[in-house]
Amino acid sequence: MKFEERYLNLFVLVGLLLLPIWAQAMDEPFTITLATRAVILALAAVGLNLALGIGGMVSFGHAVFFGIGGYAMGILAYHAQTYTTLSLGLFETGGTNSMPVIWLVAMLLSGAVAFVIGLLSLRTSGVYFIMITLAFGQMFYYFAISWAQYGGEDGLSIYVRNGFPGLNTLVPIEFFGICFVLLCVTLVLFARLQSSPFGLALNAARQSKSRVAAVGLNPTRVKLLAFVLSGAVTGLAGALFADLNRFVSPTMFSWQLSGELIVLIIIGGVGRLMGPVIGACVFVALEHFLGEITDFWHVSLGIILLCIVLFGRGGLIGLITGKEGAHV
Amino acid sequence: MSSILIFEQILNGLQFGVMLFLMAAGLTLIFGVMGLINLAHGSLYMVGAFAAAAVAGATGSFFAGLVAALAAAALAGAIIEIGIIRRLYDAPHLDQVLATFALILIFSEGTRWVFGSFPLFLNIPQGLSGPVSLPGGIEYPLYRLFLILMGIAIAGGLWLLIERTRIGIQIRAGENDREMIAALGVDISKLYTLVFALGAALAGLAGALVGAIQSVQVGMGEPVLILAFVVIVIGGIGSIRGAFIGALLVGLTDTLGGVFLPELFKLFMDSGAAQKSGSAIASMGIYILMGLVLIWRPTGLFGARA
């Protein structure tokens, strides 16, 4: 069966929306939590897809932004929960429980860090880029471990989920709704960005740096901007992820998480709009069902991954639509 | 702070550095010759440590354990090279990263399945345990001194192998122009398997040697792998000399930073805060070093000029 990619995309989104609604009717809150987890991981991977899929920047350190988003939420909510002030050198402020504020802080912070990391890493390319982003990831990981003020290795627990005006975020389906809407908005922006002049320039910068430079654009600047946007989106996902678990810990910075984000994209299909979403759904489903059968489900994941790399080009979307490359 | 303490910390840094070199040498060799980025190198380190712990536990001989570590890691390396890695040489870096990431998952969970989740222990052999007196009245653990000498000896051996033997000439030729040496009648795929197994054996040896001073457990390889990446990024990918200098720099920075930064911060902070922020910054020290090297030389200290 060969499917048009856009029908497949629509099918997946509708399916992802209907599953928790069905679970709500059946009174199975755990399924809603799983779906929310898939949506948040998808959002993080959509962010990475911007850098990796379109921009060709194989970042093995996107957990940095995920973790910064998580810690932005953790620190702000921690100060709100303990009624302490958060001093930022020159001025002092209280914490906050408001999701929109936390999201904004998470995106700004992770975008700013992405700017610095991108500025350094984009001086290089290829393998160097992979290793350097990986190393920056470890740097934040070890920093978080030794940051005793915010829980160090044990992380921070937040007792009450942060609030969103007009909604009760502790109800699983309402929190799912928030995440799903954010994912859809990001996907729309991603699609529009892909066909915008900036997206075309970024695509071109992946394929041939020198040609982009020859038409008068600065390819490094284009890539850097994409890296910053990518980091900000992944940071937003990190804040949501922390809110889902009501817990942040240094594992949000771990290199395994960076690897898994890449894996999500590869399972779905690199550079495709819905690749990360499909990848995240498959990943969460595998994690849940294989995890029930065996404690060693990572072996199966490893084998599946090897098969995709060695034999399957274009991920699941490529298999279903019969089109190998996303970039035609 | 006494000069004895400083000297001890320098030795600790050297010991850490030469062990990192064993990892980094294999990685940089594999990248230089085959153009492959191998994330599973940390798994080979773990394989070496587990083989050493298992064999040393069964036979009671540490050196039998070391031999087992070399053999097991080289064998595991040769098997994955022939079975999987070989298909990835011409693949994009992204595919290499993913396939070797998949190998990490398989190796880690496989080891957990065979040996369980609890760490194994590898004891320092009788003859090498205990302290030794160095000139200047310094008591230093003999085993750590053994590690330093061993690391330097292996670095020397590797240099001889690459600069002075026929295989070494082929390896260097393979770095420069693989098609040309294939055309000259060198069996390139056999050479690649050999280089990969050599790199794997070095990683396995490092795992076994370090395993005696740390616990042998699943996931022990990846932190070292990432440090080895930092080393070869600093030294320049593909350069053994760069890997050696880079490894010593990273080892010394990490060890000395952890000791001296808190002391330094105490000069202008109260002692508790200095301890906290000093060790937090020190944990990032090597990455800051890497950033500085990259700003100065984007291809590393001894890397080919792009």
Chai-1 contact restraints between the chains, C-beta under 6 A:
chainA,res_idxA,chainB,res_idxB,connection_type,confidence,min_distance_angstrom,max_distance_angstrom,comment,restraint_id
A,V58,B,L94,contact,1.0,0.0,6.0,A-B,restraint_1
A,L120,B,G291,contact,1.0,0.0,6.0,A-B,restraint_2
A,L120,B,L294,contact,1.0,0.0,6.0,A-B,restraint_3
A,R123,B,P298,contact,1.0,0.0,6.0,A-B,restraint_4
A,T124,B,P298,contact,1.0,0.0,6.0,A-B,restraint_5
A,V127,B,I37,contact,1.0,0.0,6.0,A-B,restraint_6
A,V127,B,H93,contact,1.0,0.0,6.0,A-B,restraint_7
A,M131,B,F229,contact,1.0,0.0,6.0,A-B,restraint_8
A,M131,B,V233,contact,1.0,0.0,6.0,A-B,restraint_9
A,L134,B,I226,contact,1.0,0.0,6.0,A-B,restraint_10
A,A135,B,V230,contact,1.0,0.0,6.0,A-B,restraint_11
A,A135,B,Y287,contact,1.0,0.0,6.0,A-B,restraint_12
A,A135,B,M290,contact,1.0,0.0,6.0,A-B,restraint_13
A,Q138,B,I226,contact,1.0,0.0,6.0,A-B,restraint_14
A,M139,B,M284,contact,1.0,0.0,6.0,A-B,restraint_15
A,M139,B,Y287,contact,1.0,0.0,6.0,A-B,restraint_16
A,Y142,B,S283,contact,1.0,0.0,6.0,A-B,restraint_17
A,F143,B,M284,contact,1.0,0.0,6.0,A-B,restraint_18
A,S146,B,S279,contact,1.0,0.0,6.0,A-B,restraint_19
A,S146,B,A280,contact,1.0,0.0,6.0,A-B,restraint_20
A,S146,B,S283,contact,1.0,0.0,6.0,A-B,restraint_21
A,A148,B,K276,contact,1.0,0.0,6.0,A-B,restraint_22
A,G259,B,F101,contact,1.0,0.0,6.0,A-B,restraint_23
A,I266,B,L98,contact,1.0,0.0,6.0,A-B,restraint_24
A,F296,B,E109,contact,1.0,0.0,6.0,A-B,restraint_25
A,F296,B,W113,contact,1.0,0.0,6.0,A-B,restraint_26
A,H298,B,L105,contact,1.0,0.0,6.0,A-B,restraint_27
A,H298,B,E109,contact,1.0,0.0,6.0,A-B,restraint_28
A,V299,B,I106,contact,1.0,0.0,6.0,A-B,restraint_29
A,V299,B,E109,contact,1.0,0.0,6.0,A-B,restraint_30
A,L301,B,L105,contact,1.0,0.0,6.0,A-B,restraint_31
A,G302,B,A102,contact,1.0,0.0,6.0,A-B,restraint_32
A,G302,B,L105,contact,1.0,0.0,6.0,A-B,restraint_33
A,G302,B,I106,contact,1.0,0.0,6.0,A-B,restraint_34
A,L305,B,A102,contact,1.0,0.0,6.0,A-B,restraint_35
A,L306,B,A99,contact,1.0,0.0,6.0,A-B,restraint_36
A,L306,B,A102,contact,1.0,0.0,6.0,A-B,restraint_37
A,V309,B,D95,contact,1.0,0.0,6.0,A-B,restraint_38
A,V309,B,L98,contact,1.0,0.0,6.0,A-B,restraint_39
A,V309,B,A99,contact,1.0,0.0,6.0,A-B,restraint_40
A,L310,B,R87,contact,1.0,0.0,6.0,A-B,restraint_41
